[in-house]
């Protein structure tokens, strides 16, 4: 299988604020009103080169921000965005790759 993706727009979770940490880095604030979103085009080809899934302008959003109270999760780089993309991939594209059960 071959998956191609073209990202048109990305809005990261949270918002940057002028509050700084001790190391002078800006703080990224999270909350239920700052969910990540992406708009992209994708195409999944099977081993024969046939298109098995595609969309020319797909908007991916997720309202899970706030479900992970763990500070460890929040401190990982782009953790909310990675979770959103992985959840979508596993739900939408992985079934094509794995085939029927």
C-alpha positions as CSV (number, residue, x, y, z in Angstrom):
1,X,0.0,0.0,0.0
2,X,1.0,3.6,-0.6
3,X,-0.5,6.6,1.2
4,X,0.0,10.1,-0.1
5,X,-1.2,13.2,1.8
6,X,-1.1,16.9,1.1
7,X,-1.9,19.1,4.0
8,X,-3.7,22.3,3.1
9,X,-4.1,23.9,6.5
10,X,-3.3,22.9,10.1
11,X,-4.5,24.5,13.4
12,X,-2.6,23.2,16.4
13,X,-4.3,22.5,19.7
14,X,-4.2,25.2,22.2
15,X,-3.0,28.7,21.8
16,X,0.2,30.5,22.4
17,X,0.2,33.1,25.2
18,X,2.6,35.8,26.3
19,X,3.1,34.0,29.6
20,X,6.6,32.7,29.7
21,X,8.2,29.8,31.6
22,X,11.5,30.2,33.5
23,X,13.4,29.4,30.3
24,X,11.6,32.3,28.5
25,X,9.8,29.9,26.1
26,X,6.1,30.9,25.4
27,X,3.5,28.6,27.0
28,X,1.0,26.7,24.9
29,X,-2.4,26.7,26.6
30,X,-4.9,23.9,26.1
31,X,-8.6,23.9,26.6
32,X,-11.8,22.5,25.1
33,X,-12.1,25.6,22.8
34,X,-8.6,25.1,21.3
35,X,-9.0,21.7,19.5
36,X,-6.6,20.9,16.7
37,X,-7.8,20.6,13.1
38,X,-6.4,19.9,9.7
39,X,-7.6,20.1,6.1
40,X,-5.9,17.8,3.7
41,X,-6.1,15.7,0.6
42,X,-5.2,12.0,0.7
43,X,-5.0,8.9,-1.5
44,X,-4.4,5.3,-0.6
45,X,-3.3,2.9,-3.3
46,X,-3.3,-0.9,-2.9
47,X,-0.5,-3.2,-4.1
48,X,-1.8,-3.1,-7.7
49,X,-1.7,0.7,-7.7
50,X,-5.5,1.0,-7.6
51,X,-7.1,3.8,-5.5
52,X,-8.9,2.2,-2.5
53,X,-9.6,5.4,-0.5
54,X,-9.2,9.1,-1.3
55,X,-10.6,12.6,-0.5
56,X,-9.7,15.8,-2.2
57,X,-10.5,18.2,0.7
58,X,-11.0,16.5,4.0
59,X,-11.3,18.5,7.3
60,X,-10.2,16.5,10.4
61,X,-11.2,17.9,13.8
62,X,-11.4,16.3,17.1
63,X,-13.0,17.3,20.4
64,X,-10.9,15.2,22.7
65,X,-8.9,18.0,24.3
66,X,-9.4,17.8,28.0
67,X,-9.8,14.0,28.2
68,X,-6.1,13.6,29.0
69,X,-5.4,15.2,32.3
70,X,-2.0,13.6,32.5
71,X,0.7,16.3,32.5
72,X,3.0,13.7,30.9
73,X,0.7,13.4,27.8
74,X,0.4,17.2,27.5
75,X,4.2,17.7,27.6
76,X,4.9,15.6,24.6
77,X,5.5,17.5,21.3
78,X,2.3,17.8,19.3
79,X,0.7,15.1,21.4
80,X,-2.9,16.1,20.7
81,X,-2.3,16.4,16.9
82,X,-0.6,13.0,16.8
83,X,-3.4,11.4,18.7
84,X,-6.0,12.9,16.4
85,X,-4.2,11.7,13.2
86,X,-3.5,8.2,14.6
87,X,-7.2,7.8,15.7
88,X,-8.4,8.9,12.2
89,X,-5.9,6.7,10.4
90,X,-6.8,3.6,12.5
91,X,-10.5,4.2,12.0
92,X,-10.6,5.2,8.3
93,X,-7.5,3.8,6.4
94,X,-6.3,0.8,8.4
95,X,-9.3,-1.3,7.6
96,X,-8.4,-1.0,3.9
97,X,-4.9,-2.2,4.6
98,X,-5.9,-5.1,7.0
99,X,-8.8,-6.2,4.8
100,X,-12.0,-7.9,6.0
101,X,-11.9,-9.9,9.2
